[in-house]
Amino acid sequence: MYRILAINPGSTTTKVGVFDDGVSIIDFTISHSEEELSQFPELFDQLDFRYEAVKKILQDARITGDTCTAIAARGGLLPPVKAGAYLVTPAMIDYLRYRPQLIHASNLGAELAYKLAAPYNIPCYVYDPVTVDEMLPVYKITGLAGFERRALGHNLNMRAMAHRYAKEHQISYDEVTLIVAHLGTGITLTLHQNGRIIDMINDEEGPFSPERTGGLPSGLLIDFALSGHYTRSELHNLIKTGGGFMSHLGTKDVRKVEVWIKAGNENAKLIYEAMALSVARWIGTLAVDVKGNVDAIILTGGIAKSEYFTALISDHVSFLAPVVIYEGEDELAALSRGVLRVLKGEEEARILSASDLQ
């Protein structure tokens, strides 16, 4: 039996799961209040605090490290990497601690796993980090030399859903062409072909979402940025957390917006439908990459639970390929399944060299 401990640190939570041969036996979310986290000036100051919280959950559940085969952690903001598993090493931890692409709670995952694994000498891995970059060179080109499109997205969930589709249809992931849209507080999309993510739409350029602006007209954005009214940090926060529904409607709660629509709020309906249409347009963009030869379009993430929203998208894209709904996300299960494939010899884990981590 393969027992895998999965850890997913988020901004205000640490999710912990234990899986026996892929079957969940523990699934727990540790919530961290703003008051608790405010005592730590820097992100990695939280490490021991979260470590002790995870240890307590495992002790209460009578799970000891010597019963685990491996630990799977959410990957942080590593350099661009191929999809799959990466063995956690001191060099990886050093990169995530001191020079990650961006500061994010997921950067804690590798070191948390390493610290938990050390007393028992068991391997730990990160799997499908947000920085997976398998885009074909032609899709990276923009109209300004030196500016390339960036591969950043909800790769763990989207690739897990692509594997799920392949398994349910008894075909190899390497043999299907799929478009996967992750619909959450941020929205990203990926195009899967021949077992790799050959193109993707990140949340800087693509659809707007409940709290992100998505792509904006460049001329207006330049004027806005140079107006003198905002600092760099304020602009960044506005684009990442103050756009979309937050900007137009003052909330990022999709359910609340749907209540307003049912009550006859025409502006809420207009903004809601515009967001769905923007997702559909970007699905169409990815379909063009492969001349429309798409086996299925998968809608996943929290907003995929909304039949109203997914129906709006499906109405615009179902002519391209069948639309499949895999609502919600389960990153702990996705981590465990990925590492289980490694342990079974179905995939091979990579090791990032010092040069990879420059």
C-alpha positions in Angstrom: 0.0 0.0 0.0 1.2 3.5 -0.8 0.3 6.1 1.8 0.8 9.7 0.7 0.6 12.8 2.9 -0.5 15.8 0.9 0.0 19.4 2.0 -1.4 22.6 0.4 -0.6 25.9 2.1 -2.8 28.8 1.1 -2.9 32.4 2.1 -5.1 31.8 5.2 -5.3 28.0 5.3 -3.1 24.9 5.3 -4.9 21.9 3.8 -3.8 18.4 4.9 -4.8 15.1 3.4 -3.7 11.5 3.8 -4.4 9.0 1.0 -4.0 5.2 0.9 -3.6 4.1 -2.7 -5.4 7.2 -3.8 -8.3 6.9 -1.4 -8.7 9.7 1.1 -8.7 8.8 4.7 -8.1 12.3 6.1 -9.0 15.6 4.6 -8.6 18.6 6.9 -8.4 22.4 6.5 -6.5 24.3 9.1 -7.7 27.9 9.1 -5.2 30.7 10.1 -6.8 33.9 11.3 -5.4 37.3 10.2 -4.5 37.9 13.9 -2.4 34.7 14.0 -0.6 35.5 10.8 0.0 39.2 11.5 2.6 38.2 14.1 4.9 37.0 11.3 6.5 39.9 9.3 7.7 37.7 6.5 6.1 34.7 4.8 8.7 32.1 5.9 8.3 33.3 9.5 5.1 31.3 9.4 6.9 28.0 8.6 7.2 26.6 12.2 3.7 27.8 13.1 2.2 25.9 10.2 4.5 22.9 10.8 3.3 22.5 14.3 -0.4 22.9 13.2 0.1 20.1 10.7 1.9 17.9 13.2 -1.0 18.3 15.6 -3.6 17.3 13.0 -1.6 14.2 12.2 -1.1 13.3 15.9 -4.8 13.7 16.6 -5.5 11.4 13.7 -2.9 8.9 14.9 -1.0 9.2 11.7 2.8 8.9 12.1 5.4 9.7 9.5 6.8 6.2 9.5 3.5 4.9 8.0 3.8 7.3 5.0 5.5 6.3 1.7 5.9 9.9 0.5 4.8 13.5 1.0 3.2 15.6 -1.8 3.3 19.4 -1.5 1.8 22.1 -3.6 4.6 23.6 -5.7 5.4 27.3 -5.3 6.6 29.9 -7.7 9.5 28.0 -9.1 11.2 28.9 -12.4 9.4 27.7 -15.6 9.3 23.9 -15.5 7.7 21.0 -17.3 4.6 19.4 -15.8 4.9 16.6 -13.4 6.7 15.7 -10.1 9.9 17.3 -8.7 11.8 15.9 -5.8 12.1 18.4 -3.0 15.8 19.3 -2.4 17.6 21.9 -0.3 18.4 23.8 -3.5 14.6 24.0 -4.3 13.8 25.2 -0.8 16.5 27.8 -1.0 15.1 29.1 -4.2 11.5 29.3 -2.9 12.6 30.9 0.3 15.0 33.6 -1.1 14.3 34.2 -4.8 10.9 32.9 -6.0 9.2 34.4 -9.0 6.5 35.9 -6.7 5.8 35.8 -2.9 2.9 33.3 -2.3 1.9 31.0 0.5 2.4 28.0 -1.8 6.2 28.7 -1.6 6.0 27.2 1.9 4.9 23.8 0.6 8.2 22.3 -0.3 9.9 23.2 3.0 6.9 22.1 5.1 7.1 18.7 3.3 10.8 18.4 3.7 10.7 19.2 7.4 7.9 16.6 8.0 9.7 14.0 6.0 13.2 14.4 7.4 12.9 12.3 10.6 11.6 9.4 8.6 13.8 9.6 5.5 10.9 9.5 3.1 10.8 11.3 -0.2 8.8 14.4 -0.8 7.7 16.0 -4.0 6.0 19.0 -5.5 3.6 18.4 -8.4 2.4 20.6 -11.3 3.4 24.0 -9.9 1.7 27.1 -11.2 4.9 27.8 -13.2 4.5 24.8 -15.5 5.7 26.0 -18.9 5.4 23.7 -21.9 4.1 26.3 -24.3 5.2 26.0 -27.9 7.6 28.9 -28.9 5.2 30.3 -31.5 2.5 30.9 -28.8 4.9 32.9 -26.6 5.6 35.7 -29.2 4.0 39.1 -28.6 4.2 42.3 -30.7 7.1 43.7 -28.6 10.5 42.2 -28.6 11.6 41.1 -25.2 8.0 40.6 -24.0 6.9 37.0 -23.9 3.5 35.6 -22.8 3.9 33.9 -19.4 2.8 30.5 -18.4 1.2 30.9 -15.0 -2.0 29.1 -14.1 -4.0 26.6 -12.0 -2.0 23.8 -13.5 -2.4 21.3 -10.7 -6.2 21.2 -11.0 -6.4 21.6 -14.7 -4.0 18.9 -15.5 -5.7 16.6 -12.9 -9.0 17.2 -14.7 -7.4 16.4 -18.1 -6.1 13.1 -16.6 -9.6 12.4 -15.2 -11.2 12.9 -18.5 -8.7 10.5 -20.2 -9.2 7.9 -17.6 -13.0 8.1 -17.7 -12.9 7.7 -21.5 -10.3 4.9 -21.3 -7.8 6.7 -23.5 -4.3 8.0 -22.8 -3.7 11.6 -21.7 -1.0 11.6 -24.4 -3.7 10.9 -27.1 -6.3 13.6 -26.4 -6.6 17.3 -27.2 -8.4 19.1 -24.4 -9.2 22.7 -23.5 -9.5 23.1 -19.7 -10.8 26.3 -18.0 -10.3 26.8 -14.3 -13.1 29.0 -13.0 -12.4 30.5 -9.6 -11.5 33.9 -8.1 -8.9 33.8 -10.8 -9.6 32.3 -14.3 -6.9 30.6 -16.4 -7.2 28.2 -19.3 -4.9 25.5 -20.8 -4.7 23.6 -24.1 -3.5 20.0 -23.7 -2.2 18.0 -26.7 0.1 15.0 -27.0 0.5 14.9 -23.2 1.6 18.5 -22.6 0.2 22.0 -22.1 1.1 23.6 -25.4 -0.7 26.9 -24.8 -2.4 28.7 -21.9 -4.2 31.9 -21.0 -3.1 33.4 -17.7 -5.1 35.7 -15.5 -3.0 38.7 -16.6 -4.2 38.5 -20.3 -7.3 36.5 -20.3 -10.9 36.8 -19.0 -11.7 39.0 -16.1 -12.9 37.1 -13.0 -14.6 37.8 -9.6 -11.5 39.7 -8.4 -9.0 40.0 -11.3 -9.1 42.5 -14.2 -7.8 40.1 -16.8 -6.4 41.7 -20.0 -7.0 45.5 -20.3 -6.6 47.9 -23.3 -2.9 48.8 -23.2 -3.3 52.5 -24.0 -5.8 53.0 -21.2 -3.7 51.0 -18.8 -0.6 53.1 -19.5 -2.5 56.3 -18.9 -3.9 54.8 -15.7 -0.6 53.6 -14.4 1.1 57.0 -15.1 -1.6 59.1 -13.6 0.3 59.4 -10.4 -2.7 58.3 -8.3 -1.3 54.8 -7.6 1.9 53.2 -6.4 3.2 50.1 -8.1 2.0 47.9 -5.2 -1.5 49.5 -5.3 -1.8 48.9 -9.0 -0.7 45.3 -8.6 -3.3 44.7 -5.9 -6.0 46.4 -7.9 -5.4 44.2 -10.9 -5.2 41.0 -8.8 -7.8 41.6 -6.2 -9.8 44.7 -7.1 -10.9 43.9 -10.6 -13.8 42.0 -12.2 -16.9 41.7 -10.1 -15.1 43.5 -7.2 -14.7 46.6 -9.5 -18.1 46.5 -11.2 -20.3 45.2 -8.4 -18.4 45.5 -5.1 -18.3 41.8 -4.4 -16.4 38.7 -5.5 -19.1 36.3 -4.4 -20.6 34.7 -7.5 -23.6 33.4 -5.5 -24.5 36.8 -4.3 -24.4 38.2 -7.8 -26.7 35.4 -9.0 -29.2 36.4 -6.2 -29.1 40.0 -7.5 -29.7 38.8 -11.0 -32.7 36.8 -9.9 -34.0 39.9 -8.1 -33.9 41.8 -11.4 -30.6 43.6 -11.2 -29.8 44.3 -14.9 -26.3 45.6 -14.3 -25.3 42.5 -12.4 -26.7 40.4 -15.2 -24.7 42.4 -17.8 -21.4 42.0 -15.9 -22.0 38.3 -15.1 -22.8 37.5 -18.8 -19.8 39.5 -19.9 -17.5 37.4 -17.7 -19.0 34.2 -19.1 -18.6 35.5 -22.7 -15.0 36.5 -22.1 -14.2 32.9 -20.9 -15.9 31.6 -24.1 -13.9 33.9 -26.3 -10.6 32.7 -24.9 -11.7 29.1 -25.2 -12.2 29.9 -28.9 -8.7 31.3 -29.1 -7.2 28.1 -27.8 -9.3 26.1 -30.2 -7.9 28.0 -33.1 -4.4 26.8 -32.1 -5.4 23.3 -33.1 -7.7 24.2 -36.0 -10.7 23.3 -33.9 -9.6 19.7 -33.5 -10.6 19.5 -29.8 -11.9 16.3 -28.1 -13.6 18.1 -25.2 -13.8 21.4 -23.3 -13.6 21.0 -19.6 -15.0 23.5 -17.1 -13.6 23.2 -13.6 -13.1 25.2 -10.4 -15.5 26.6 -7.9 -17.6 28.6 -10.4 -18.2 25.4 -12.4 -20.7 24.5 -9.7 -22.9 27.2 -11.1 -25.2 25.7 -13.8 -26.2 29.3 -14.9 -22.5 30.3 -15.6 -21.5 27.1 -17.2 -24.6 27.1 -19.4 -23.7 30.6 -20.7 -20.2 29.4 -21.7 -21.5 26.1 -23.2 -24.0 28.0 -25.3 -21.1 29.8 -27.0 -18.5 26.9 -27.3 -20.4 23.6 -27.6 -20.2 23.8 -31.4 -16.4 23.3 -31.0 -16.5 20.2 -28.8 -18.5 18.5 -26.1 -18.4 20.5 -22.8 -17.7 18.5 -19.7 -18.3 19.9 -16.2 -15.9 18.8 -13.4 -17.1 21.2 -10.7 -14.9 22.3 -7.8 -11.3 21.5 -7.3 -9.5 19.0 -5.1 -5.8 19.9 -5.1 -4.9 17.5 -2.3 -6.3 14.6 -4.3 -4.5 15.9 -7.4 -1.2 16.0 -5.5 -1.7 12.5 -4.2 -2.6 11.0 -7.6 0.4 12.7 -9.2 2.8 11.3 -6.7 1.1 7.9 -6.7 1.9 7.7 -10.4 5.5 8.3 -9.6 5.6 5.7 -6.9 4.0 3.1 -9.2 6.5 3.9 -11.9 4.0 5.4 -14.3 5.8 8.8 -14.2 9.4 9.7 -13.4 10.1 12.5 -10.9 12.7 15.1 -12.0 15.3 16.9 -9.9 15.9 20.6 -10.5 19.6 21.3 -10.8 21.4 24.4 -9.5 21.4 25.9 -13.0 17.6 25.3 -13.3 17.2 27.3 -10.1 19.2 30.4 -11.1 
